[in-house]
Amino acid sequence: MSSESLERIARNKNVARAAARQLSMEQLHKLSEVIGEVIEQKQQEEQQRHEEEAMKERKLAEIREAITDAGLSLDDLVPEQPKRRRGRPPKNASQS
């Protein structure tokens, strides 16, 4: 079954019912268990991602505070980037 089929089933209750009619009760219960496990795993992954983002934000705040306490700014830490030339180099520039 393709992901497109699963998306169609998930979006439309009547399509889901039609697909469910093709399965036995045992298969439906097994499908329910599998979907429950997948949902739980996705929730755990989402929770972990939120925790990692929150930790990253805390670390950034600590670093910004340390920079400010030291009397520095972000411009002091990042030197000016060299300006890039725009456009293509001349065709005969590599022949020299």
C-alpha positions as CSV (number, residue, x, y, z in Angstrom):
1,M,0.0,0.0,0.0
2,S,1.4,3.3,-1.0
3,S,1.7,6.4,1.2
4,E,-0.8,8.1,-1.1
5,S,-3.3,5.3,-0.3
6,L,-2.7,5.8,3.4
7,E,-3.2,9.5,3.1
8,R,-6.5,9.0,1.2
9,I,-7.7,6.6,3.9
10,A,-6.7,9.0,6.7
11,R,-8.4,12.0,5.1
12,N,-11.7,10.3,4.2
13,K,-13.8,8.3,6.6
14,N,-15.8,6.5,3.9
15,V,-12.6,5.5,2.1
16,A,-11.3,4.1,5.5
17,R,-14.5,2.2,6.0
18,A,-14.3,0.7,2.5
19,A,-10.7,-0.4,3.1
20,A,-11.6,-1.8,6.5
21,R,-14.4,-4.0,5.0
22,Q,-11.7,-5.9,3.2
23,L,-10.0,-6.9,6.5
24,S,-11.0,-9.4,9.1
25,M,-11.6,-8.4,12.7
26,E,-8.2,-9.9,13.7
27,Q,-6.5,-7.9,11.0
28,L,-8.3,-4.7,12.1
29,H,-7.2,-5.2,15.7
30,K,-3.6,-5.8,14.6
31,L,-3.8,-2.7,12.4
32,S,-5.1,-0.7,15.4
33,E,-2.2,-1.9,17.6
34,V,0.3,-1.1,14.9
35,I,-1.1,2.4,14.4
36,G,-1.2,3.0,18.2
37,E,2.5,2.1,18.4
38,V,3.4,4.3,15.5
39,I,1.4,7.2,17.1
40,E,3.2,6.7,20.4
41,Q,6.6,6.6,18.7
42,K,5.9,9.8,16.8
43,Q,4.8,11.5,20.0
44,Q,8.0,10.5,21.7
45,E,10.1,11.8,18.8
46,E,8.2,15.0,18.8
47,Q,8.7,15.4,22.5
48,Q,12.4,14.7,22.2
49,R,12.7,17.3,19.4
50,H,10.9,19.9,21.5
51,E,13.3,19.2,24.5
52,E,16.3,19.5,22.2
53,E,15.1,22.8,20.8
54,A,14.4,24.1,24.3
55,M,17.9,23.0,25.4
56,K,19.4,24.8,22.4
57,E,17.5,28.0,23.2
58,R,18.7,27.9,26.8
59,K,22.3,27.4,25.7
60,L,22.0,30.3,23.2
61,A,20.6,32.5,26.0
62,E,23.5,31.6,28.2
63,I,26.0,32.4,25.5
64,R,24.4,35.7,24.7
65,E,24.4,36.6,28.4
66,A,28.1,35.7,28.7
67,I,28.9,37.8,25.7
68,T,27.0,40.7,27.1
69,D,28.6,40.3,30.6
70,A,32.1,40.3,28.9
71,G,31.2,43.6,27.3
72,L,31.3,42.2,23.8
73,S,28.8,42.2,21.0
74,L,28.2,39.6,18.2
75,D,29.9,41.9,15.8
76,D,33.1,41.6,17.9
77,L,33.1,37.8,17.4
78,V,32.2,37.6,13.7
79,P,34.7,39.4,11.4
80,E,33.4,41.0,8.3
81,Q,32.8,38.5,5.5
82,P,34.8,39.1,2.3
83,K,32.5,40.6,-0.4
84,R,31.8,38.1,-3.1
85,R,32.1,39.1,-6.7
86,R,28.9,38.7,-8.7
87,G,28.7,37.4,-12.1
88,R,30.8,35.0,-14.1
89,P,34.5,35.4,-14.6
90,P,35.6,36.3,-18.1
91,K,36.0,33.3,-20.4
92,N,39.7,33.9,-21.2
93,A,40.6,34.5,-17.5
94,S,41.7,30.8,-17.0
95,Q,43.9,30.8,-20.1
96,S,46.4,33.2,-18.7
